[in-house]
Amino acid sequence: MAVPGFISGMLWAGGNFCALYVVSTMGQGIGYSLVQCSVIVSGLWGLLYYGEMRGKAVCYWCFFLMLCCVGIVGISLEKAN
């Protein structure tokens, strides 16, 4: 149990380090938007590969996916202005 816990902790720490690096390199607007895309990727894995949702739940998820994408694009374009 210690080895899988250690491996998952190291993966989390590596991901956290990369997220901090991206935000410090690219700035708050673009970097934080890219970091938050992980929610979209994990949701797609759950939806398409694991089949965790069916029916209306998929429609709701797609609606909020579009809303999230609009927010990400909006925050990213804020840097351009």
C-alpha positions as CSV (number, residue, x, y, z in Angstrom):
1,M,0.0,0.0,0.0
2,A,2.9,2.3,0.6
3,V,4.3,2.0,-2.9
4,P,1.1,3.0,-4.8
5,G,0.6,5.8,-2.3
6,F,4.1,7.1,-2.8
7,I,3.8,6.9,-6.6
8,S,0.5,8.7,-6.7
9,G,1.9,11.4,-4.3
10,M,4.9,11.9,-6.5
11,L,2.7,12.2,-9.6
12,W,0.5,14.8,-7.8
13,A,3.6,16.7,-6.6
14,G,5.0,16.7,-10.2
15,G,1.8,17.9,-11.6
16,N,1.5,20.6,-9.0
17,F,5.1,21.8,-9.8
18,C,4.3,21.9,-13.5
19,A,1.1,23.9,-12.8
20,L,3.1,26.4,-10.8
21,Y,5.8,26.6,-13.5
22,V,3.2,27.2,-16.2
23,V,1.5,30.0,-14.3
24,S,4.7,31.7,-13.5
25,T,6.0,31.4,-17.0
26,M,2.9,32.2,-19.1
27,G,1.1,34.5,-16.6
28,Q,-2.0,34.2,-14.6
29,G,-4.5,34.5,-17.5
30,I,-3.2,31.8,-19.8
31,G,-1.4,29.6,-17.3
32,Y,-4.3,29.2,-14.9
33,S,-6.6,28.6,-17.8
34,L,-4.4,25.8,-19.0
35,V,-4.1,24.3,-15.5
36,Q,-7.9,24.3,-15.2
37,C,-8.3,22.3,-18.4
38,S,-7.4,19.2,-16.4
39,V,-11.0,19.1,-15.2
40,I,-12.1,18.8,-18.8
41,V,-9.6,16.1,-19.6
42,S,-10.6,14.0,-16.5
43,G,-14.3,14.5,-17.3
44,L,-13.7,13.3,-20.9
45,W,-11.9,10.2,-19.6
46,G,-14.8,9.5,-17.2
47,L,-17.4,10.0,-19.9
48,L,-15.8,8.4,-22.9
49,Y,-13.5,5.6,-21.5
50,Y,-15.2,4.6,-18.3
51,G,-18.8,5.4,-19.2
52,E,-19.6,7.0,-15.9
53,M,-22.6,9.0,-17.1
54,R,-25.6,8.3,-19.3
55,G,-28.7,10.1,-20.4
56,K,-29.4,13.6,-19.3
57,A,-26.2,13.8,-17.2
58,V,-24.2,13.8,-20.4
59,C,-26.2,16.7,-21.7
60,Y,-25.6,18.7,-18.5
61,W,-21.9,17.8,-18.6
62,C,-21.6,19.0,-22.2
63,F,-23.4,22.3,-21.4
64,F,-21.0,23.0,-18.5
65,L,-18.1,21.9,-20.7
66,M,-19.1,24.6,-23.2
67,L,-19.5,27.1,-20.4
68,C,-16.0,26.2,-19.1
69,C,-14.5,26.6,-22.6
70,V,-16.1,30.0,-23.0
71,G,-14.6,31.1,-19.7
72,I,-11.1,29.7,-20.6
73,V,-11.2,31.5,-23.9
74,G,-12.4,34.7,-22.3
75,I,-9.6,34.6,-19.6
76,S,-7.0,33.8,-22.3
77,L,-8.1,36.7,-24.5
78,E,-8.0,39.1,-21.5
79,K,-4.2,38.8,-21.7
80,A,-4.3,40.0,-25.3
81,N,-6.1,43.3,-24.4
